[in-house]
Structures are given as C-alpha cells and as structure tokens.
Amino acid sequence: MWEICAYVGEPGETIPEEAAAPVAAASVPHGPSAWAATSLPARTAAELPAPAAAASVAIPSPAGRLAISPRASRLAAEAGVDPRSISGTGPDGRIIERDVRTAVAARSTGSARGAPPATAPAPPVAAIPAPPVEGEDAPRPLSRMRRVIADRLTHSWTSTPHFTVTVTVDVTALLALRAELIAGGAGLTVTDFVLAATAQTLAEFPDVNARTDGVSVWPRRRVHLGLAVSVPGGLVVAVLRDADRMTLGDLHDRAADLAARAREGTLPLDEMTGSTFTVSNLGMFGVEEFSAIINPGEAAILAVASAIPTPVAIGDGLAVRSIMKLTLSADHRLVDGEIGARFLAAIRRRLEDVASIRNEALAH
C-alpha cells in the first residue's frame, strides 16, 4: 500500500487537512510521469520539474587536463563512466569520488525508470544467437574492459557516418634514416615519425582535430594525440597532450612512457581521456592495410600498416621500394573526402621529407 508521507509546495501554501486514500501498489501506473501523478495528487505530472540530467560536462583544469582525484578516476574506470561527462564539485571544479558516485547513482536511477542515462550510448542491436557447434566450450562473459570497448565502438560505428581514404607512402628513405639514427644511439621508431607528422598536420587541418554531434562543432586549438596501445585483455588510448609542440625526441620519450605504463596497468584515467585524434599502428604485425573505428569524441582516426617491399614504377623502370599504407577513417558529418585526401597527402609529404626529419632528429 502507498501512503502520502509529505507534500511539496511553495512557502505559504495550505497543506490539505485530509490525506488522499492509500493507493494499492497494483493500481499504480508504470513510468516516471505516472509515479509523479499518483504520489503527489495535489500537482499534476506536467507541473512537476523535469528530472535533472545525470551529469554535465566536466570542468577541465587550466593546463587542459581532466581535473580528477585518483580515487574518483579509479571508481569511474570500474563503473564504466566517462569522467568527461561528470561535473566536478571539488576545488577548482576537480572531480572527486562523491561526484562519480552521484553520476553512477543517477545513471542507475534513470535505467530503473526506463530512461537511458545521459552519458550512455545507444543500446547495441541484439545479436542473433548462433547454433551450437560441436566441440564448442561453454560461453564466458566479456571482461569489463571488453564490454566498455564494445559499448563505445558499437556506439561510434552505429552513430557516426564513417568513410575511409587510403594513401601509400614511400618510406624507403625514412627507414634508412631510422637505421642510421639507431646506429648512432637514437631509438626512434616508425610510430614516432608518424606521430610527429600527424601532430603537425592536425595543426594545419583544424576540422580534422575538432568534434561534432551532427548539430554543433567544437573546434580545438590544441592537439592531444591519442595512441592506441594493446594491453592484456584489450586496448587503451594513451594521450600525448600538445603533441604538435613536442620535438621528435620528446614524442618518442613520452609515447614510450605512456605505452609502458598502460601495459603495466598503472596509467591513470586522465592520461587515457581527452584525445582529439587517434593513431593506431599495426605495422609491426605485417598488416598490409586496415581501417579503424573512430574513437568517440573525435572526428577521425589514422590506421598505419606495415612497410612492405613493393615493385614501383620509377620512370621507365621498376624498383623495389618500402611502401606503407595510411588509412584515414573520418566522420563524414565534419570531414569530407577532399579534406581527408589533403590531410593524408600532407602527412605523406612530411614522412617523405627525410631531410627535414634528419635535421630535427640531429638537432636533439
């Protein structure tokens, strides 16, 4: 049985002398509007204030990093909550543990009432169950990390109109330079060269560094380059902040540090959030070409394949050159084919300009 235990009103309003008759639970209609109309007979559902959003945009720190305490960061990761969607109530807008718990509780309440949480992606389409196969083991649940990856990338793939553009880059001279630098004690990788070229190109093409929801565009003046890192059980994106302002050596040191800590499981959440563009390199696995799914909150992602010896026509003859394919997956709401093609051409131009790369590498 339901009973009225309180009335909500304005100062000076008259409180009814008699409470409404108790209402049997079985007769209570379902849904948030029906609940409001039944439990508060003095006010209609239309008069009730709309429920507050579960979370709002977090306030970044002055340095551009997400201001969040370690305990709050750990709790958000465990709960699968994007901290960028949480409003911080700590000093200077810092997100604290209480803020994360509030967001988690609000999400759970919204789900219980039949309304999806404000930060939750669209529910994935249920897969058609496959018939059992002889020798098949009993199913096991996806890990928490794999579930988060599945939710985020399913949402990106189903809500963002992807298109891809591919170019080939002749990295013969670049690989020769790398071998020369390694012999001199510099441990630069192909990924380092790609990151440097991409960061500089993003500063040249701000639309590729922006984001959109299909209605508005959020330009970004700073290049925070995401690097996809394979870790036990999944994949994380480590963030190199202000990558366009780093030297080649600084990029190498920072990327190596982030990747090592990501694989150790010690990378904090604020170093895995806030990227504006992501690079995914599978070149070390002999991959000829692939395309990647855009990281939510970004306009594009660059997929880097292996450098493969390939016969190439040079003048009237043939020569074997090391050819690497770069594939850009882009959000067609913000980036069109021409911009995507020019963006990739600019990266290729930088990677093939070995003289400039040599000067920068030797200067540091």
N, C-alpha and C positions, 0 to 999 in steps of 0.2 A: 504494500500500500504506500502511496506517496502522500506526504503531508507538507503543508507550507510551513517553513521554518523562519522565513524572513521576507521582507518586502524591500525592493529597491526603488528609490524615488529621489525627488529633489527636496531640499530643506523647506519645511513649512507644509509639505503635503500631508493630507489626512490619511491616517492608517485605518483601513477597514476594520469595523468592530467585530465582524464575524469572518472567520476563515472559510474559504471555499471547501466544499465537501471533499474528502480524500478521493483520489482517483486511482482505480485499480491499475496496477502496472501493465496488465494485459491490454488495457484500453488506450495506453499511451501510444500515439503515433510515433513512427520512427523518423530520425533525421534531426539536425540541429534546429531547424525552424519550428518543427512540431514540438520539440522539447521545450523551447522557449515559450511557446504559446500556452503550453499546458501547465508548466511550473510557475508561470507568472501571469495569472489571469487578468491582473489589473492593466497589463500592457500587451499589445499585440506584437507578433513577431516582427512586423515591419518597423515598430517603434524601437526595437532593441538595437543597440550599436552593433556594427559589423565586427566579427572577431578580428583581432589584431593578427598581422602576418607573423608567421613563426619566427622569422629572422629578417634582418635587414643587412645592408652592405656594411662590412667591417671597415673601420677607420684605419688606413694604413699609417705606419709610423713615418716621421719626417724623412727617413732615409729610403722610403719606398718599400720597406719590408713589412710583412704582416706582423703586427704587434700582438703577440700571443704568449702566454706563460707556458713553460714546459709541461705542467700538469694538464692544462687545457689542450695543448697540442696533442698529447698522448691520448686524452679522452676522446677528442674529435676523430682521431685516426681509428680508435677502437670502435666508435659508434658509426663510422662511415659518413660523417658530416663534413661538408666543405666549410672550413673556417672562414673563407672569404664571404660567406653569406651570413655571418654572425656579427651582431653589433656588440662591441666591447664596452663594458661598464667600468673597467679598471682605470687606473691613472693614464691620462692622455689617450683614452679610447682603447687601451690594451684589453684583449680578450682574456678573461680569466675562467677558471674551472666552472664557476657558477653560470656564466653565460652559455657555455657549451651544454651544461645540464638543462638549462632552460630551453635551448633550441631543440635538444633531443626530446624533452617532455612535450614541447609544442608540436613536434612532428608526430609523436605517438598519439597525442590527442586528436590531431587532425585526421590521422588514419582511422582512429577508432570511430570518429563521427562520420566517416565516409568521404572526407575531403582529403585530397592528397596534400602532403606537406609542401610548403612554399619552395623548398630547395630540392625536392625530389624530382628526378627525371620521369618522363612518361613511362608507364609500366611497359615492359617488353611484351611482345606478342608471344603467347604460349607456344612452345614447340610441339609439333606433332609427335607423339610418342612412337619410337621405333620398335618394331617387333624384336623380341629377344633373339639372340644369336647363339648358336651352340658354342660353348666354351667361354661365354661372357661372364665376367665376375659380377657380384652384386654391386649396385651403384654406391658411390660415395659422394658426399656433399662437396660442393665447391668450397675452397677456403675463403676466409673473409676477404683476403686480398683479391682473389679471383672474382668474387662477387662484386666488389667495388669496381674492378676493371670492366666486368661485364656490363654493369649498370651504366657507367659513364660512357663507354664506347658504343653501346647499343643506342643510348640517347643521342650521341653525336651523329651516328650513322643514319638514324631514322629522322632526325630533326634538322640536319644540315645538308643542303644540296652540294654534295662533293663533285668535283671534276678533277681530272689529273692531266698534267703536262710533263713530258719527259724530254730531256736533252742528253746528249753524250758529251763527255769532257775528255779531252786527250791529256792524261796525267803522266805521260811518259817522262817529261822533263821534271815534273813535280816529284815523282818517285826517285829520280836520280838525285835531285837536290836533297830529299829526305835521307837517302843513303849517305850522302856526303856529310850532312849535319850529324847523323848518328855516329859516323866515324869520328867526328870531332867532339863527341860527348853530349850532344843535344838529343834528348829522347823524344822528339816531336813525332806525332802520329798523323795519319791521313785525316782522322777526325778533327785534330787541332786545326789543320788547314781549312777544312770545310766549315768549322765553326767560325773561324775568323772571317772567311769570305762571306758567309751567311749574315753575320752580325753587321758587317759594313754595308751589305746590300739592303738589309732591313731598314737601316737609317736612310737609305736612298728611296725606298718604296714604303712610305708610312701606311698605306692602305693594307699592305700585307701584314703589318705589325699591329693592326687595330682589331677590334672585335665588333660584332653586331648581333642583335636579336631578331633581325628582319624588319625592325621598325626604326631603331636608332643605331648610331655608330659611335663607339667610344674610341677616339684617337689616343694613341700612346706616344709620348715623346721619348720614352726610354726603352731600350732594347733589353729585355730579360729573356735570354735564350735558354730554352728547355733542352736537356739532353736525355734521351731515353736510355735508361740503364736496366739491363737484365739482372734481376736478383732472384735468390731461391724462392720459387713459388709464384713469381710474377714479374712485374715491370713497374718501375717508378720513373718519374721525370724529375731530374735534378736541375736546379735553376742557376744559371750563371747571370747574375744581375749586372746590368750596364756592360754587356759583353762587347758592344761596339766601341767602348772606351778602353778596352784591355789590349795590351800588346799580345803578340803571338805566344810569348813565353808565359805571360800571366794567364792566358786562356788555358794553356797546357797544364800549368800547376793547379789551377782552380778546378778544371774538369777532372783531373786525376784524383784530387782530394775528394770531390763530391762523389765520384763513382765508387771510390774505395769505401767511404763511409756508408753509401747506400747499400753496398753488398754486405757490409758488416751489420746492417740494421741499426746504425747509430745516427742516421741522417734525420734531423728534426723536421717537423712538418713545414715550418716556414721556409725551408730550403727545398721543398717539393711543391710549393704553390706560388702562383703569381707569374708564371711564364707567359710571354707574349707570342712565342713561336717555338716550335719544337723540331729538333733534328733527330732522326732515327737512322743509325748506321748499322747495316748488316754486312758490310763489305768484308769483314773478317771471316765470314762463313761461306764464301764462294757464291754469293747470290748475284745472278745476272741482272735482275730488275725486280722491283716490287713497289707497291703503293701502300701508304699508311693511312690510318683513320685519324682525322683531326682531333687534337686534344681539346676537350670542351673549354670554351672561353677564348679560343684563338681563331684566326682566320685561315691558317694553313699549316702544313707540316711537310718537311723535306725528308724523303726516303733516299738513302745513299747506298748504292750497290757496290759490288766488288770491281776492282780494276782488272780487266780481263784482256790478255793479249789478243788483238783483233787485227786482221788484214784491213788496211785502209788505203784507199786510192790517194796517191800524192802525185799530182801532175799526171804524167802518162804511165806511172808505175805504181807498184804496190809496196807497202811497208807494213811491218807488224808494229802496232802501237798499243800502249796500255790505255784502254778505253773504260771509263767509269760512267754509269748512267745515274742521273739525278732525276727523281720524280717528285713533282710538287702536287700534293692534294690540297685543294683550295675550296673555300666556302664561296659558292657562286653568287651569293647574295651581296658579297662585298668585293670579290676579286673576279674579274672576267678573264677570258682566255688571253687577251693581249697583254694585260698586266702580268699574268702568270708567266707567259713566254718571255717577256722582257726581264722579269725578275730572275728567271733561271739563266738567261743569257748573261746577265750581269755577274752572277755567281761564277759561271763558266769563264768569263773574261778574267776575273780575279784569280781563279785557280790556274789558269794557263799563263798568267803574267808572272813567270818564275823569277824574273829579275827583281821585281818589287818585293816578292816574298823573301828572296835571298837577302836583300838589303835590310828588311825588317828583322829577319831572324839573326843576322850577324850583328845588328845594332844592339841586341840584347843578349 
